[in-house]
Amino acid sequence: MKHQPAQGYCYRSLRQFLSLAKFSMRIVDHDEPSALEVTGQRKTLKIALGLNATMFVVEVTAGWLGNSMGLVAEGLDNLTDAAAYGVAMAAIGGSAMFKVRAATVSGSVLMLLGIGVLVEVARRAVHGEAPEGLLMIAVAAISLAVNWTVLRMLGKYRDSDVHLRATWIFTRADVIANVALIVSGIIVLCSGFRFVDLIVGAGIGLYVMKEAFEILRDARRRRPIG
């Protein structure tokens, strides 16, 4: 899907697994954030929400006009991210159970999105047309810059409360998907091979489902006892 060596993919996956394993062994009881920290969290999430909502419109529009399932999938993912940021903002200052529920809702929606993307990829494999490679590259590059900026902003919350960690996981998936889209756009532009776009779209769908599972797993682990 991303046209990288299998061993490179396995190495990256192993690093992510070890990171998650290390994270799951940490004590998850966090002190309540101060008023200043809450203000900072809300500001960061508002910026992230606005950027993702904008990219949703840009990518879905470009994807439909350019016949790119990869762009459409990534645009829908951005819409889900924007919704997740909204849920996370609502959870700030809430109880531990509310935060867990907010993360559970986010993970469940993300799982449904991944399934929906796979269904649309299957439909387009039968009835689709060749995507516009240059458009894919241009839009994916803009989205990569936006998502990388948001990922850096959210980096401070990657080991924070479960609802904030979920937003960081969402954005990490977007960055990886953007890189894959740029690679597929180059392949389509150079060879005209349209199925690489469908492969990337399916890959994004599967990756989204993986991230959803990770969020739901974190939410289960942090559910208050009693």
MOQUIBEL-V504169 format. One record per pair of residues at least 24 apart in sequence whose C-alpha atoms are under 10 Angstrom apart, sorted by sequence separation. I is the first residue (numbers start at 0). J is the second residue. If there is no record, write none. Layout:
# MOQUIBEL-V504169
i=I j=J
i=I j=J
This chain:
# MOQUIBEL-V504169
i=51 j=75
i=53 j=77
i=54 j=78
i=55 j=79
i=146 j=170
i=147 j=171
i=150 j=174
i=176 j=200
i=179 j=203
i=51 j=76
i=52 j=77
i=53 j=78
i=55 j=80
i=80 j=105
i=83 j=108
i=145 j=170
i=146 j=171
i=149 j=174
i=51 j=77
i=52 j=78
i=55 j=81
i=79 j=105
i=82 j=108
i=83 j=109
i=146 j=172
i=147 j=173
i=148 j=174
i=176 j=202
i=177 j=203
i=50 j=77
i=51 j=78
i=52 j=79
i=54 j=81
i=79 j=106
i=146 j=173
i=147 j=174
i=176 j=203
i=51 j=79
i=52 j=80
i=53 j=81
i=80 j=108
i=145 j=173
i=146 j=174
i=147 j=175
i=175 j=203
i=176 j=204
i=48 j=77
i=51 j=80
i=52 j=81
i=79 j=108
i=80 j=109
i=145 j=174
i=146 j=175
i=48 j=78
i=51 j=81
i=52 j=82
i=79 j=109
i=143 j=173
i=144 j=174
i=147 j=177
i=173 j=203
i=176 j=206
i=48 j=79
i=50 j=81
i=51 j=82
i=142 j=173
i=143 j=174
i=146 j=177
i=172 j=203
i=175 j=206
i=176 j=207
i=48 j=80
i=49 j=81
i=142 j=174
i=143 j=175
i=47 j=80
i=48 j=81
i=51 j=84
i=76 j=109
i=79 j=112
i=143 j=176
i=144 j=177
i=173 j=206
i=47 j=81
i=48 j=82
i=75 j=109
i=142 j=176
i=143 j=177
i=172 j=206
i=173 j=207
i=46 j=81
i=48 j=83
i=49 j=84
i=139 j=174
i=142 j=177
i=143 j=178
i=172 j=207
i=45 j=81
i=48 j=84
i=76 j=112
i=141 j=177
i=142 j=178
i=44 j=81
i=47 j=84
i=48 j=85
i=75 j=112
i=76 j=113
i=139 j=176
i=140 j=177
i=143 j=180
i=172 j=209
i=46 j=84
i=47 j=85
i=75 j=113
i=139 j=177
i=140 j=178
i=143 j=181
i=169 j=207
i=172 j=210
i=44 j=83
i=45 j=84
i=138 j=177
i=139 j=178
i=168 j=207
i=171 j=210
i=44 j=84
i=45 j=85
i=48 j=88
i=72 j=112
i=75 j=115
i=76 j=116
i=139 j=179
i=140 j=180
i=43 j=84
i=44 j=85
i=72 j=113
i=75 j=116
i=136 j=177
i=139 j=180
i=140 j=181
i=169 j=210
i=44 j=86
i=135 j=177
i=136 j=178
i=138 j=180
i=139 j=181
i=168 j=210
i=169 j=211
i=41 j=84
i=44 j=87
i=45 j=88
i=72 j=115
i=73 j=116
i=136 j=179
i=137 j=180
i=138 j=181
i=139 j=182
i=168 j=211
i=41 j=85
i=44 j=88
i=72 j=116
i=136 j=180
i=137 j=181
i=43 j=88
i=71 j=116
i=72 j=117
i=135 j=180
i=136 j=181
i=139 j=184
i=165 j=210
i=168 j=213
i=169 j=214
i=41 j=87
i=42 j=88
i=135 j=181
i=136 j=182
i=138 j=184
i=165 j=211
i=168 j=214
i=40 j=87
i=41 j=88
i=69 j=116
i=72 j=119
i=134 j=181
i=135 j=182
i=136 j=183
i=137 j=184
i=40 j=88
i=41 j=89
i=68 j=116
i=71 j=119
i=72 j=120
i=132 j=180
i=133 j=181
i=135 j=183
i=136 j=184
i=165 j=213
i=166 j=214
i=132 j=181
i=135 j=184
i=136 j=185
i=165 j=214
i=41 j=91
i=132 j=182
i=134 j=184
i=135 j=185
i=164 j=214
i=165 j=215
i=37 j=88
i=40 j=91
i=68 j=119
i=69 j=120
i=132 j=183
i=133 j=184
i=136 j=187
i=68 j=120
i=132 j=184
i=133 j=185
i=135 j=187
i=136 j=188
i=162 j=214
i=165 j=217
i=38 j=91
i=131 j=184
i=132 j=185
i=135 j=188
i=161 j=214
i=164 j=217
i=165 j=218
i=37 j=91
i=130 j=184
i=132 j=186
i=133 j=187
i=134 j=188
i=161 j=215
i=37 j=92
i=68 j=123
i=132 j=187
i=133 j=188
i=162 j=217
i=67 j=123
i=68 j=124
i=106 j=162
i=131 j=187
i=132 j=188
i=133 j=189
i=161 j=217
i=162 j=218
i=66 j=123
i=105 j=162
i=130 j=187
i=131 j=188
i=132 j=189
i=160 j=217
i=161 j=218
i=34 j=92
i=102 j=160
i=103 j=161
i=104 j=162
i=129 j=187
i=130 j=188
i=132 j=190
i=160 j=218
i=161 j=219
i=32 j=91
i=33 j=92
i=68 j=127
i=102 j=161
i=103 j=162
i=106 j=165
i=132 j=191
i=161 j=220
i=31 j=91
i=32 j=92
i=67 j=127
i=70 j=130
i=101 j=161
i=102 j=162
i=105 j=165
i=109 j=169
i=131 j=191
i=132 j=192
i=161 j=221
i=31 j=92
i=66 j=127
i=67 j=128
i=69 j=130
i=99 j=160
i=100 j=161
i=101 j=162
i=102 j=163
i=105 j=166
i=130 j=191
i=132 j=193
i=135 j=196
i=160 j=221
i=161 j=222
i=31 j=93
i=66 j=128
i=67 j=129
i=68 j=130
i=98 j=160
i=99 j=161
i=100 j=162
i=101 j=163
i=102 j=164
i=103 j=165
i=129 j=191
i=130 j=192
i=131 j=193
i=31 j=94
i=65 j=128
i=66 j=129
i=67 j=130
i=98 j=161
i=99 j=162
i=102 j=165
i=106 j=169
i=129 j=192
i=130 j=193
i=31 j=95
i=65 j=129
i=66 j=130
i=67 j=131
i=70 j=134
i=98 j=162
i=101 j=165
i=102 j=166
i=105 j=169
i=129 j=193
i=130 j=194
i=132 j=196
i=65 j=130
i=66 j=131
i=67 j=132
i=70 j=135
i=74 j=139
i=77 j=142
i=95 j=160
i=97 j=162
i=98 j=163
i=128 j=193
i=129 j=194
i=130 j=195
i=131 j=196
i=29 j=95
i=64 j=130
i=65 j=131
i=66 j=132
i=69 j=135
i=70 j=136
i=73 j=139
i=95 j=161
i=127 j=193
i=128 j=194
i=129 j=195
i=130 j=196
i=28 j=95
i=63 j=130
i=64 j=131
i=65 j=132
i=67 j=134
i=68 j=135
i=95 j=162
i=127 j=194
i=129 j=196
i=130 j=197
i=62 j=130
i=65 j=133
i=66 j=134
i=67 j=135
i=70 j=138
i=74 j=142
i=129 j=197
i=62 j=131
i=65 j=134
i=66 j=135
i=70 j=139
i=73 j=142
i=77 j=146
i=91 j=160
i=124 j=193
i=61 j=131
i=64 j=134
i=65 j=135
i=69 j=139
i=90 j=160
i=124 j=194
i=127 j=197
i=91 j=162
i=123 j=194
i=62 j=134
i=70 j=142
i=90 j=162
i=91 j=163
i=124 j=196
i=61 j=134
i=62 j=135
i=87 j=160
i=89 j=162
i=90 j=163
i=124 j=197
i=61 j=135
i=87 j=161
i=88 j=162
i=120 j=194
i=123 j=197
i=124 j=198
i=87 j=162
i=88 j=163
i=62 j=138
i=86 j=162
i=87 j=163
i=120 j=196
i=121 j=197
i=58 j=135
i=61 j=138
i=86 j=163
i=87 j=164
i=120 j=197
i=84 j=162
i=87 j=165
i=119 j=197
i=120 j=198
i=83 j=162
i=84 j=163
i=87 j=166
i=120 j=199
i=58 j=138
i=83 j=163
i=86 j=166
i=117 j=197
i=120 j=200
i=121 j=201
i=57 j=138
i=58 j=139
i=84 j=165
i=85 j=166
i=117 j=198
i=119 j=200
i=120 j=201
i=83 j=165
i=84 j=166
i=119 j=201
i=58 j=141
i=83 j=166
i=84 j=167
i=117 j=200
i=118 j=201
i=54 j=138
i=57 j=141
i=58 j=142
i=82 j=166
i=116 j=200
i=117 j=201
i=120 j=204
i=54 j=139
i=57 j=142
i=80 j=165
i=81 j=166
i=84 j=169
i=116 j=201
i=117 j=202
i=119 j=204
i=80 j=166
i=83 j=169
i=116 j=202
i=117 j=203
i=118 j=204
i=54 j=141
i=55 j=142
i=80 j=167
i=113 j=200
i=114 j=201
i=116 j=203
i=117 j=204
i=54 j=142
i=80 j=168
i=81 j=169
i=113 j=201
i=116 j=204
i=117 j=205
i=53 j=142
i=80 j=169
i=113 j=202
i=115 j=204
i=116 j=205
i=79 j=169
i=80 j=170
i=113 j=203
i=114 j=204
i=51 j=142
i=54 j=145
i=113 j=204
i=114 j=205
i=116 j=207
i=50 j=142
i=54 j=146
i=77 j=169
i=112 j=204
i=113 j=205
i=76 j=169
i=77 j=170
i=80 j=173
i=111 j=204
i=112 j=205
i=113 j=206
i=114 j=207
i=51 j=145
i=76 j=170
i=110 j=204
i=113 j=207
i=114 j=208
i=50 j=145
i=51 j=146
i=109 j=204
i=110 j=205
i=112 j=207
i=113 j=208
i=50 j=146
i=76 j=172
i=77 j=173
i=110 j=206
i=111 j=207
i=112 j=208
i=113 j=209
i=76 j=173
i=110 j=207
i=111 j=208
i=113 j=210
i=47 j=145
i=50 j=148
i=51 j=149
i=109 j=207
i=110 j=208
i=113 j=211
i=47 j=146
i=50 j=149
i=73 j=172
i=74 j=173
i=109 j=208
i=110 j=209
i=112 j=211
i=73 j=173
i=76 j=176
i=108 j=208
i=109 j=209
i=110 j=210
i=111 j=211
i=47 j=148
i=48 j=149
i=73 j=174
i=106 j=207
i=107 j=208
i=109 j=210
i=110 j=211
i=47 j=149
i=106 j=208
i=109 j=211
i=110 j=212
i=46 j=149
i=47 j=150
i=73 j=176
i=106 j=209
i=108 j=211
i=109 j=212
i=72 j=176
i=73 j=177
i=106 j=210
i=107 j=211
i=110 j=214
i=44 j=149
i=47 j=152
i=106 j=211
i=107 j=212
i=109 j=214
i=110 j=215
i=43 j=149
i=46 j=152
i=47 j=153
i=70 j=176
i=105 j=211
i=106 j=212
i=69 j=176
i=70 j=177
i=73 j=180
i=104 j=211
i=106 j=213
i=107 j=214
i=44 j=152
i=69 j=177
i=103 j=211
i=106 j=214
i=107 j=215
i=43 j=152
i=44 j=153
i=102 j=211
i=103 j=212
i=105 j=214
i=106 j=215
i=43 j=153
i=69 j=179
i=70 j=180
i=104 j=214
i=105 j=215
i=106 j=216
i=69 j=180
i=103 j=214
i=104 j=215
i=106 j=217
i=40 j=152
i=68 j=180
i=69 j=181
i=102 j=214
i=103 j=215
i=106 j=218
i=40 j=153
i=67 j=180
i=102 j=215
i=103 j=216
i=69 j=183
i=102 j=216
i=103 j=217
i=104 j=218
i=40 j=155
i=69 j=184
i=99 j=214
i=100 j=215
i=102 j=217
i=103 j=218
i=40 j=156
i=99 j=215
i=102 j=218
i=103 j=219
i=67 j=184
i=101 j=218
i=102 j=219
i=99 j=217
i=100 j=218
i=44 j=163
i=47 j=166
i=51 j=170
i=99 j=218
i=100 j=219
i=98 j=218
i=99 j=219
i=99 j=220
i=44 j=166
i=96 j=218
i=99 j=221
i=100 j=222
i=40 j=163
i=47 j=170
i=98 j=221
i=99 j=222
i=98 j=222
i=99 j=223
i=96 j=221
i=97 j=222
i=67 j=193
i=68 j=194
i=69 j=195
i=70 j=196
i=95 j=221
i=96 j=222
i=66 j=193
i=69 j=196
i=72 j=199
i=73 j=200
i=76 j=203
i=95 j=222
i=96 j=223
i=32 j=160
i=68 j=196
i=69 j=197
i=72 j=200
i=76 j=204
i=95 j=223
i=96 j=224
i=29 j=158
i=31 j=160
i=67 j=196
i=68 j=197
i=69 j=198
i=70 j=199
i=71 j=200
i=72 j=201
i=94 j=223
i=29 j=159
i=30 j=160
i=66 j=196
i=67 j=197
i=68 j=198
i=69 j=199
i=70 j=200
i=72 j=202
i=73 j=203
i=27 j=158
i=28 j=159
i=29 j=160
i=68 j=199
i=69 j=200
i=72 j=203
i=73 j=204
i=76 j=207
i=27 j=159
i=28 j=160
i=67 j=199
i=68 j=200
i=69 j=201
i=72 j=204
i=25 j=158
i=27 j=160
i=67 j=200
i=68 j=201
i=69 j=202
i=70 j=203
i=27 j=161
i=69 j=203
i=73 j=207
i=22 j=157
i=23 j=158
i=69 j=204
i=72 j=207
i=22 j=158
i=1 j=175
i=1 j=176
i=3 j=179
i=1 j=178
i=2 j=179
i=1 j=179
i=0 j=179
i=1 j=180
i=0 j=180
i=1 j=181
i=2 j=182
i=1 j=182
i=2 j=183
i=0 j=182
i=1 j=183
i=0 j=183
i=2 j=186
i=2 j=195
i=23 j=216
i=27 j=220
i=28 j=221
i=1 j=195
i=19 j=213
i=23 j=217
i=27 j=221
i=0 j=195
i=22 j=217
i=26 j=221
i=0 j=196
i=0 j=197
i=1 j=198
i=2 j=199
i=23 j=220
i=0 j=198
i=1 j=199
i=19 j=217
i=23 j=221
i=0 j=199
i=0 j=200
i=0 j=201
i=1 j=202
i=0 j=202
i=0 j=203
